[in-house]
Each structure stands twice: as C-alpha cells, then as structure tokens.
Amino acid sequence: MQLNYKHEFNGSPDQVAALFRNEAFIDDVAKHANAIEHTVTIADDATHLDLTLPAPESISKFFGKGIRIKQSFAWGDPDDEGVRKGNFTVDIAGAPVTVEADATLSPTGPSSSEAVYVGELTVKIPLVGKKVEAQVEPMIARAFAGIERRAQDWLSRG
C-alpha cells in the first residue's frame, strides 16, 4: 500500500532534524502515543524508538494485546539549499508488517519547513494481507500525525 504524508513545521530543517535527534523529544512522542513501554536509542546514523502500543480490537487477533513497533528516523546532511534527505522505517515485531519511506525535509521560509514522506506499507500475510494493510494504515497515519503535533509543540517553545 502506497503511503504519502506531509508535515509542516514552524522551524527550520536544521531545527527539525535536531529535534529528531533529541532523546527527550522522542520520549515525549512515545508517551503521547500511549506507549505501554518504550526505549529510545540515538545512534550515529539514526534515532531508534522501540515501543509497545495497545492493539486496536480490530487487529488484536493478529497481534495480541500489544503491538511491539520498532521505528527508525534518519536525516542526512543538508544540501546547498538546506534540503535534507532521509528515511523512516517501521517494523512490527512478530508480524510481516513493514513501512519504508523516503523523506525530504525542505525549508519553506526563514523559520519554517515541510517534510514529505513517500513509501510503502507492506503486509505479507497470505489471503488477508490487503485487509490487514487497510487496518494498519490508519495507525501509521495517526503515528505520523502525532509526530507532527509533538514537533510543533516543541518547536513553539523556542
């Protein structure tokens, strides 16, 4: 299933990229996602968030009461115009579900930017994969929207 999301930020690409490397910010994202538990790791090449979210009833038969999710966020260095390329991945432990998205973080003004994420949600479950994709996609969309909301909150603090 094709994914296409866009975030608008009240901060420069440098500020946004730094935010994604801030452990306290990623911790805040997990808490606002109602994670049952989570860990944050800031590595040289990416930020990793491992969290367990409550499973919606509609898909609990596939995942149980909690869905263990591993997310990775990475932004590259800016080019001459301040644009950063990156990638985001999501893996659901114990399930053949993955999200892989290429991302572009671009300035839209002196202190604003937008991130565009284009990728694929893949569920490799014979016969019901497409049905599960349709049920998982709203969760992915909410996760992306939650990241944008938390980033706006943090960026507004100065």
N, CA and C of each residue as an Amber inpcrd file, in Angstrom:
protein
   474
   0.8520000  -1.1660000   0.0000000   0.0000000   0.0000000   0.0000000
   0.9040000   1.2360000   0.0000000   0.6350000   2.1330000  -0.9150000
   1.4020000   3.3790000  -1.0250000   1.0800000   4.3130000   0.1490000
   2.1170000   4.9080000   0.7370000   1.9560000   5.8940000   1.7980000
   2.5010000   7.2240000   1.3120000   1.8130000   8.2990000   1.6780000
   2.2580000   9.6340000   1.2960000   1.7730000  10.6030000   2.3720000
   2.7090000  11.1150000   3.1710000   2.3670000  12.0270000   4.2580000
   3.1840000  13.3020000   4.1210000   2.6530000  14.3780000   4.6620000
   3.3730000  15.6500000   4.6550000   3.2150000  16.3040000   6.0300000
   4.3160000  16.7910000   6.5480000   4.3250000  17.5480000   7.7980000
   4.7610000  18.9720000   7.5030000   4.1510000  19.9170000   8.1790000
   4.5960000  21.3060000   8.1190000   5.0860000  21.6860000   9.5060000
   6.2590000  22.3190000   9.5550000   6.8910000  22.6500000  10.8290000
   7.1570000  24.1420000  10.9360000   6.9900000  24.6770000  12.1250000
   7.3680000  26.0620000  12.4240000   8.7920000  26.0700000  12.9500000
   9.6860000  25.5840000  12.1210000  11.1000000  25.5260000  12.4480000
  11.8720000  25.2090000  11.1850000  13.1310000  25.5640000  11.1860000
  13.9840000  25.3010000  10.0260000  14.2700000  23.8030000   9.9140000
  14.7190000  23.3510000   8.7470000  15.1020000  21.9470000   8.6280000
  16.1690000  21.5450000   9.6490000  17.1040000  22.4560000   9.9430000
  18.1250000  22.1350000  10.9470000  17.4940000  21.9260000  12.3200000
  16.5180000  22.7680000  12.6770000  15.8440000  22.6200000  13.9680000
  15.0510000  21.3170000  14.0250000  14.3770000  20.9920000  12.9390000
  13.5740000  19.7700000  12.8990000  14.4840000  18.5410000  12.9730000
  15.5550000  18.5390000  12.1890000  16.4730000  17.3980000  12.2170000
  17.0650000  17.2280000  13.6140000  17.4100000  18.3280000  14.2750000
  17.9490000  18.2510000  15.6390000  16.9020000  17.6930000  16.5990000
  15.6590000  18.0460000  16.3930000  14.5850000  17.5500000  17.2490000
  14.4910000  16.0250000  17.1680000  14.6310000  15.4760000  15.9680000
  14.5680000  14.0310000  15.7970000  15.7870000  13.3140000  16.3840000
  16.7940000  14.0690000  16.7900000  17.9770000  13.5040000  17.4450000
  17.9560000  13.7750000  18.9540000  16.8350000  14.3010000  19.4420000
  16.6950000  14.6680000  20.8440000  15.9310000  13.5520000  21.5670000
  16.6160000  12.8790000  22.4800000  16.0150000  11.7460000  23.1780000
  14.7490000  12.1470000  23.9440000  14.7680000  13.3240000  24.5660000
  13.5990000  13.7730000  25.3260000  12.3920000  13.9790000  24.4060000
  12.6220000  14.4860000  23.2050000  11.5320000  14.6620000  22.2520000
  10.9470000  13.3130000  21.8380000  11.7980000  12.3650000  21.4820000
  11.3240000  11.0520000  21.0490000  10.5960000  10.3610000  22.2050000
  11.0970000  10.5310000  23.4190000  10.4270000  10.0010000  24.6120000
   9.0220000  10.6050000  24.7340000   8.9110000  11.9080000  24.4960000
   7.6290000  12.5990000  24.5420000   6.6730000  12.0620000  23.4730000
   7.1830000  11.8100000  22.2840000   6.3650000  11.2450000  21.2020000
   5.7780000   9.9060000  21.6490000   6.6120000   9.0510000  22.2370000
   6.1510000   7.7310000  22.6840000   5.0870000   7.8590000  23.7680000
   5.3090000   8.7520000  24.7110000   4.3380000   8.9300000  25.7960000
   3.0010000   9.4260000  25.2620000   3.0370000  10.3550000  24.3200000
   1.7910000  10.8710000  23.7470000   1.1070000   9.8710000  22.8150000
   1.8300000   8.8520000  22.3870000   1.2350000   7.7760000  21.5830000
   0.6110000   6.7080000  22.4830000   0.6570000   6.9490000  23.8020000
   0.1270000   5.9970000  24.7940000   0.8740000   4.6770000  24.7880000
   2.1950000   4.7530000  24.6020000   3.0090000   3.5430000  24.6310000
   2.8970000   2.8700000  26.0030000   2.7640000   1.5760000  25.9800000
   2.7540000   0.7900000  27.2130000   4.1610000   0.7800000  27.7940000
   5.1360000   0.6800000  26.9020000   6.5550000   0.7530000  27.2710000
   7.3270000   1.2070000  26.0400000   8.5170000   1.7730000  26.2550000
   9.3300000   2.2040000  25.1210000  10.7810000   2.4310000  25.5310000
  11.6530000   2.3870000  24.5290000  13.0550000   2.7510000  24.7050000
  13.4650000   3.6020000  23.5010000  14.3720000   4.5370000  23.7640000
  14.8890000   5.4220000  22.7240000  16.3970000   5.2170000  22.6470000
  16.9160000   5.0860000  21.4350000  18.3550000   4.9700000  21.2210000
  18.7560000   5.9700000  20.1470000  19.7070000   6.8320000  20.4810000
  20.2470000   7.7670000  19.4950000  21.5800000   7.1850000  19.0230000
  21.6220000   6.6770000  17.8090000  22.8330000   6.1010000  17.2320000
  23.4840000   7.1320000  16.3150000  24.6740000   6.8310000  15.8310000
  25.3730000   7.7550000  14.9420000  24.5800000   8.0500000  13.6740000
  23.9150000   7.0230000  13.1400000  23.2640000   7.1700000  11.8420000
  21.7560000   7.3530000  11.8960000  21.1280000   7.1070000  13.0570000
  19.6650000   7.1850000  13.1220000  19.1950000   7.2370000  14.5710000
  17.9520000   7.6080000  14.7270000  17.2750000   7.5760000  16.0150000
  16.3130000   6.3940000  15.9810000  16.3490000   5.5890000  17.0420000
  15.5190000   4.3900000  17.0990000  14.5540000   4.4900000  18.2700000
  13.3020000   4.1770000  17.9970000  12.2700000   4.1390000  19.0220000
  11.6250000   2.7640000  18.9780000  11.7760000   2.0310000  20.0690000
  11.1020000   0.7430000  20.2080000   9.9880000   0.9500000  21.2210000
   8.7530000   0.6620000  20.8270000   7.6400000   0.8790000  21.7270000
   6.5890000  -0.2020000  21.5690000   5.8010000  -0.3530000  22.6010000
   4.6660000  -1.2580000  22.5590000   3.4160000  -0.4210000  22.7280000
   2.5180000  -0.5300000  21.7520000   1.2520000   0.1990000  21.7680000
   0.1020000  -0.7740000  21.9760000  -0.9730000  -0.3150000  22.6020000
  -2.1400000  -1.1750000  22.7100000  -2.6640000  -1.5050000  21.3080000
  -3.0260000  -2.7600000  21.0900000  -3.5440000  -3.1800000  19.7830000
  -5.0220000  -2.8390000  19.6810000  -5.4240000  -2.1990000  18.5870000
  -6.8660000  -1.9830000  18.3810000  -7.5800000  -3.3340000  18.3120000
  -8.7790000  -3.3740000  18.8030000  -9.5340000  -4.6350000  18.8370000
  -9.6450000  -5.2690000  17.4580000  -9.7600000  -4.4310000  16.4200000
  -9.9570000  -4.9480000  15.0600000  -8.7890000  -5.7880000  14.5630000
  -7.5930000  -5.5930000  15.1320000  -6.4420000  -6.3800000  14.6740000
  -5.7800000  -7.1540000  15.8030000  -6.3890000  -7.1820000  16.9790000
  -5.7810000  -7.8760000  18.1160000  -5.6400000  -9.3760000  17.8590000
  -6.4950000  -9.9520000  17.0060000  -6.3530000 -11.3800000  16.7200000
  -5.0500000 -11.6750000  15.9810000  -4.5030000 -10.6720000  15.2920000
  -3.2260000 -10.8580000  14.5990000  -2.0270000 -10.5250000  15.4890000
  -2.2100000  -9.5800000  16.4350000  -1.0700000  -9.0540000  17.1750000
  -1.1350000  -9.2340000  18.6880000  -2.2550000  -9.6870000  19.2270000
  -2.3880000  -9.7860000  20.6720000  -2.7670000  -8.4300000  21.2550000
  -2.5670000  -8.2660000  22.5560000  -2.9960000  -7.0350000  23.2320000
  -2.0670000  -5.8510000  22.9710000  -0.8140000  -6.1440000  22.6670000
   0.1430000  -5.0680000  22.4170000   0.8950000  -5.2890000  21.1290000
   1.1260000  -4.1980000  20.4350000   1.8910000  -4.2510000  19.1880000
   3.2680000  -3.6640000  19.4680000   4.3000000  -4.4740000  19.2930000
   5.6760000  -4.0110000  19.5080000   6.1960000  -3.4610000  18.1790000
   6.5590000  -2.1910000  18.2150000   6.9420000  -1.4850000  17.0000000
   8.3690000  -0.9590000  17.1390000   9.1340000  -1.1170000  16.0830000
  10.4870000  -0.5580000  16.0200000  10.5010000   0.4750000  14.9120000
  10.7830000   1.7250000  15.2920000  10.8410000   2.8150000  14.3220000
  12.2620000   3.3530000  14.2580000  12.6750000   3.7470000  13.0790000
  13.9730000   4.4070000  12.8910000  13.7600000   5.6580000  12.0620000
  14.4230000   6.7330000  12.4820000  14.3360000   8.0200000  11.8080000
  15.7650000   8.4590000  11.4710000  16.0020000   8.8820000  10.2640000
  17.3390000   9.3600000   9.8820000  17.2120000  10.5150000   8.8950000
  17.9180000  11.6030000   9.1880000  18.0150000  12.7420000   8.2680000
  19.4720000  12.9030000   7.8870000  19.7280000  13.0770000   6.6090000
  21.0860000  13.3220000   6.1400000  21.4680000  14.7810000   6.3110000
  22.6770000  15.0900000   5.9170000  23.1720000  16.4720000   5.9750000
  22.4400000  17.3240000   4.9370000  22.3300000  18.6290000   5.1990000
  21.6340000  19.5000000   4.2380000  22.4610000  19.7170000   2.9800000
  21.7570000  19.8840000   1.8540000  22.4430000  20.2600000   0.6240000
  22.6100000  21.7850000   0.6050000  23.0430000  22.3370000  -0.5170000
  23.3000000  23.7780000  -0.6130000  22.0500000  24.6340000  -0.4050000
  20.8690000  24.0580000  -0.6120000  19.6190000  24.8010000  -0.4300000
  18.9540000  24.5070000   0.9100000  19.6510000  23.7350000   1.7510000
  19.1150000  23.4250000   3.0740000  18.1830000  22.2360000   3.1150000
  18.0770000  21.5030000   2.0030000  17.1930000  20.3390000   1.9290000
  17.9250000  19.1190000   2.4870000  17.2220000  18.3710000   3.3070000
  17.7630000  17.1380000   3.8790000  16.9580000  15.9460000   3.3670000
  17.6630000  14.9100000   2.9620000  17.0270000  13.6450000   2.5900000
  17.1250000  12.7030000   3.7870000  16.1530000  11.8370000   3.8860000
  16.1740000  10.9070000   4.9960000  15.3320000   9.6900000   4.7170000
  15.1970000   8.8520000   5.7400000  14.3190000   7.6990000   5.6230000
  13.7570000   7.3490000   6.9840000  12.5890000   6.7460000   6.9260000
  11.8700000   6.3080000   8.1070000  11.4450000   4.8740000   7.8780000
  11.6500000   4.0540000   8.8840000  11.2150000   2.6720000   8.7780000
  10.4170000   2.3000000  10.0210000   9.5030000   1.4000000   9.8260000
   8.7100000   0.8470000  10.9240000   8.6440000  -0.6550000  10.7030000
   8.9770000  -1.4060000  11.7480000   8.8380000  -2.8580000  11.7260000
   7.9710000  -3.2480000  12.9100000   7.0570000  -4.1650000  12.6820000
   6.2030000  -4.6590000  13.7550000   6.7100000  -6.0490000  14.1270000
   7.1850000  -6.1690000  15.3640000   7.7820000  -7.4200000  15.8280000
   6.7790000  -8.5630000  15.7590000   7.2530000  -9.6870000  15.2690000
   6.4160000 -10.8780000  15.2120000   5.3790000 -10.8590000  14.1160000
   5.4370000  -9.8800000  13.2480000   4.4550000  -9.7860000  12.1630000
   5.1700000  -9.3610000  10.8810000   4.7160000  -9.8700000   9.7690000
   5.3350000  -9.4970000   8.4940000   4.7970000  -8.1490000   7.9840000
   4.9780000  -7.1150000   8.8210000   4.4840000  -5.7760000   8.5030000
   5.6620000  -4.8190000   8.5380000   5.8580000  -4.0810000   7.4520000
   6.9340000  -3.0900000   7.4070000   6.4480000  -1.8130000   6.7290000
   7.0770000  -0.7270000   7.1270000   6.8900000   0.5620000   6.4700000
   8.2740000   1.0690000   6.1340000   8.4540000   1.4600000   4.9050000
   9.6990000   2.0880000   4.4810000   9.3260000   3.3270000   3.6950000
   9.8430000   4.4780000   4.1430000   9.5130000   5.7370000   3.4720000
  10.7630000   6.5750000   3.2840000  10.9010000   7.1250000   2.0930000
  11.9260000   8.1300000   1.8360000  11.3420000   9.4640000   2.2590000
  12.1940000  10.3170000   2.7890000  11.7140000  11.5920000   3.3020000
  12.5580000  12.7320000   2.7490000  11.9170000  13.8670000   2.5490000
  12.5980000  15.0830000   2.1310000  12.1490000  16.1990000   3.0600000
  13.1030000  16.8390000   3.7140000  12.8350000  17.9400000   4.6400000
  13.3660000  19.2100000   3.9870000  12.4550000  20.1250000   3.6490000
  12.8080000  21.3120000   2.8660000  12.3920000  22.5910000   3.5810000
  13.2160000  23.6500000   3.4490000  12.7870000  24.9340000   4.0000000
  11.6310000  25.4980000   3.1660000  10.6760000  26.1400000   3.8470000
   9.5610000  26.7910000   3.1530000   9.5260000  28.2770000   3.4800000
  10.4210000  28.7040000   4.3220000  10.5300000  30.0930000   4.7360000
  11.7120000  30.2260000   5.6770000  11.9470000  31.4280000   6.2150000
  13.1030000  31.6290000   7.0890000  13.0810000  30.7500000   8.3460000
  11.8890000  30.4610000   8.8540000  11.8040000  29.6140000  10.0560000
  10.6550000  28.6150000   9.9300000  10.5340000  28.0490000   8.7340000
   9.5110000  27.0260000   8.5190000  10.0360000  25.9870000   7.5320000
   9.4510000  24.8240000   7.5960000   9.8740000  23.7440000   6.7080000
   8.7390000  22.7470000   6.5440000   8.9260000  21.8670000   5.5750000
   7.9830000  20.7790000   5.3960000   8.7530000  19.4990000   5.1330000
   8.1670000  18.4210000   5.6050000   8.7290000  17.0950000   5.3590000
   7.6970000  16.3080000   4.5670000   8.1630000  15.6690000   3.5170000
   7.3090000  14.8250000   2.6920000   7.8610000  13.4050000   2.7810000
   6.9710000  12.4740000   3.1160000   7.3360000  11.0730000   3.2750000
   6.5800000  10.2660000   2.2270000   7.3050000   9.5020000   1.4370000
   6.6950000   8.6680000   0.4110000   7.2680000   7.2670000   0.5640000
   6.3750000   6.2990000   0.7010000   6.8590000   4.9420000   0.8930000
   5.7820000   3.9000000   0.7510000   6.0620000   2.7610000   1.3270000
   5.1680000   1.6090000   1.2040000   4.9130000   0.9870000   2.5690000
   3.6750000   0.6070000   2.7800000   3.2690000  -0.2460000   3.8870000
   3.0740000  -1.6230000   3.2800000   3.7880000  -2.6080000   3.8090000
   3.7140000  -3.9530000   3.2690000   3.3140000  -4.9300000   4.3670000
   2.3030000  -5.7280000   4.0950000   1.8780000  -6.7900000   4.9980000
   1.9300000  -8.0890000   4.2010000   2.8170000  -8.9790000   4.6170000
   2.9860000 -10.2440000   3.8990000   2.2860000 -11.3700000   4.6540000
   0.9620000 -11.3420000   4.5830000   0.1460000 -12.4010000   5.1600000
  -0.7410000 -12.9230000   4.0300000  -0.5680000 -14.1810000   3.6530000
  -1.3710000 -14.7110000   2.5500000  -2.8730000 -14.5370000   2.7950000
  -3.5720000 -14.2010000   1.7650000  -5.0250000 -14.0640000   1.7020000
  -5.5930000 -12.8500000   2.4270000  -5.0110000 -12.4320000   3.5500000
  -5.5890000 -11.3170000   4.3100000  -4.6570000 -10.1100000   4.3890000
  -3.5250000 -10.1550000   3.6990000  -2.5490000  -9.0700000   3.7710000
  -3.1280000  -7.7040000   3.4490000  -3.9120000  -7.6240000   2.3780000
  -4.5030000  -6.3350000   1.9790000  -5.4960000  -5.8330000   3.0270000
  -6.2470000  -6.7490000   3.6240000  -7.1980000  -6.3760000   4.6660000
  -6.4510000  -5.8220000   5.8860000  -5.3730000  -6.4740000   6.2690000
  -4.5830000  -6.0200000   7.4160000  -3.9270000  -4.6800000   7.0930000
  -3.4210000  -4.5120000   5.8630000  -2.8590000  -3.2160000   5.4660000
  -3.8720000  -2.1040000   5.6820000  -5.1010000  -2.3350000   5.2710000
  -6.1530000  -1.3170000   5.4080000  -6.4440000  -1.0090000   6.8720000
  -6.2270000  -1.9630000   7.7630000  -6.4650000  -1.7380000   9.1870000
  -5.2440000  -1.1290000   9.8690000  -4.0480000  -1.4140000   9.3640000
  -2.8230000  -0.8890000   9.9660000  -2.5540000   0.5420000   9.4950000
  -2.9060000   0.8730000   8.2670000  -2.5880000   2.1970000   7.7210000
  -3.1060000   3.3420000   8.5850000  -4.3280000   3.2930000   9.1230000
  -4.7600000   4.4020000   9.9810000  -3.8740000   4.5690000  11.2250000
  -3.3390000   3.4690000  11.7320000  -2.4110000   3.5630000  12.8680000
  -1.1330000   4.2890000  12.4580000  -0.6420000   3.9650000  11.2770000
   0.5710000   4.6140000  10.7740000   0.2950000   6.1030000  10.5600000
  -0.8500000   6.4180000   9.9690000  -1.2150000   7.8180000   9.7390000
  -1.3080000   8.5780000  11.0600000  -1.9170000   7.9630000  12.0880000
  -2.0090000   8.6150000  13.4040000  -0.6210000   8.8220000  14.0080000
   0.2650000   7.8480000  13.7980000   1.6260000   7.9770000  14.3250000
   2.3420000   9.1540000  13.6670000   2.2260000   9.2740000  12.3500000
   2.8440000  10.4040000  11.6530000   2.2380000  11.7250000  12.1180000
   0.9280000  11.7630000  12.2700000   0.2660000  12.9880000  12.7340000
   0.6920000  13.3280000  14.1520000   0.8590000  12.3240000  14.9830000
   1.3050000  12.5540000  16.3550000   2.7030000  13.1350000  16.4120000
   3.5710000  12.6430000  15.5580000   4.9390000  13.1850000  15.4960000
   4.8880000  14.6630000  15.1090000   4.0660000  14.9930000  14.1230000
   3.9530000  16.3900000  13.6890000   3.4360000  17.2680000  14.8350000
   2.4010000  16.8140000  15.5380000   1.8400000  17.6000000  16.6540000
   2.8760000  17.8200000  17.7490000   3.5940000  16.7700000  18.1100000
   4.5920000  16.9030000  19.1790000   5.7200000  17.8290000  18.7240000
   6.1430000  17.7130000  17.4700000   7.2060000  18.5810000  16.9560000
   6.7620000  20.0380000  16.9850000   5.5300000  20.3130000  16.5690000
   5.0380000  21.7000000  16.5980000   5.0530000  22.2350000  18.0240000
   4.6370000  21.4020000  18.9720000   4.6400000  21.8180000  20.3700000
   6.0640000  22.1610000  20.8230000   6.9940000  21.2820000  20.5400000
   8.3790000  21.5070000  20.9580000   8.9910000  22.7100000  20.2460000
   8.7360000  22.8570000  18.9560000   9.3090000  23.9810000  18.2130000
   8.7250000  25.3090000  18.6770000   7.4750000  25.3120000  19.1400000
   6.8590000  26.5520000  19.5990000   7.4470000  27.0420000  20.9110000
   8.1410000  26.1670000  21.6100000   8.7560000  26.5420000  22.8920000
  10.0280000  27.3710000  22.6950000  10.5220000  27.3760000  21.4430000
  11.7100000  28.1670000  21.1510000  12.9170000  27.3910000  21.3740000
